[in-house]
């Protein structure tokens, strides 16, 4: 409590009123209010609070668009611009590009392999070598065409699949299953896009193009992880997903890579350039887009979002190809693909989620811990007080910079989990100690009626670029 009182005093000097009750922090500043669901035992950082209130106060002069509500989940911590774990709801005529930044449609995908731990462990060395080659050493053959990208951005993922060349990876894909799984991608029906906002390199006059980032995981906290179903918490829902104890699942965490970087940066710059000439720049440095500009941004964001979805699809099919070569059969199935860095039109508002996951009633969600802690599959409860959202993970407890000076584990073989990476600094930056413990993060959200945990997953082999 003394820590909270000290924080309360510091915030008060900034004109921020702060209250804490039942794991909920409520902040008031002028006409702005924001709430954070966070157990008192977990750290609350002043910078993250200021960032959340800055976003909660965004408006555009001469526009009726405004922020309706601002919330944050227990993985709440400062980001480069927007705090991670934040949800900002605006009217339909306002968007804030900086709220989701450049890692547009970063999200999680869970694949059930249909294989037991014993089956996979017997082939561990081979699996590790093959997936390292594909995921980290860029040994993949993923041909696409300008026509397929045009179809993707203008018509959607199914149109992209229909326009793919029957070469390379695509000669070995089960397209019937793939088309069925597209319907399981959460939120994609809410997104529209326009190819005119895509990078021009996708439409060069070539029969085949191979984008360098397609089928790649990316750096930072992105990963591909083999996990063991450790505990069934809801037998009925686990059965519905086809998950059984001691089977292997694969979690994929990545986004739109260089496409999101391209679009995110351009539109953050454009939001500043489009600011009314007769109006002062906001002191927060955050610029919203209103009306037609907001609509155009969402179309551009949709380009990056669709690229992120096909990036996760490609990684899935690359993994399936290797498992098929090793086990001679493939009964894998997609459980869920869900975004956590995206703006979606929901409930008559634009819901901006930065490191926060949609948790609509009955919808499956993924909440990973660190590579040394458990992950959870849960089902959303559709709680409107928390903007139909939940956390996207445990959340960082230590900055990457501070972890770089820490000693790394010298012998991974003695641990129940293993990290495969080409960069030693990943072992420091992404060490379990860099993250909050997952248990209180899950319990707080269960108690607040955001989620219902279904399955507990144990990390086994993590691939980080």
Helices and strands as residue ranges (DSSP letters): H 2-13, E 17-21, E 24-29, E 32-37, H 46-56, E 67-77, E 84-91, E 94-95, G 97-99, E 107-116, H 117-121, H 124-135, H 146-155, H 157-162, G 168-171, H 175-182, G 188-190, G 195-197, G 200-203, E 223-232, H 235-241, E 247-254, H 257-273, E 289-290, H 291-327, E 333-339, E 341-346, E 349-354, E 356-358, E 364-367, E 375-380, G 384-386, E 389-391, H 400-403, G 412-414, E 418-421, H 424-429, G 432-434, H 438-447, E 451-464
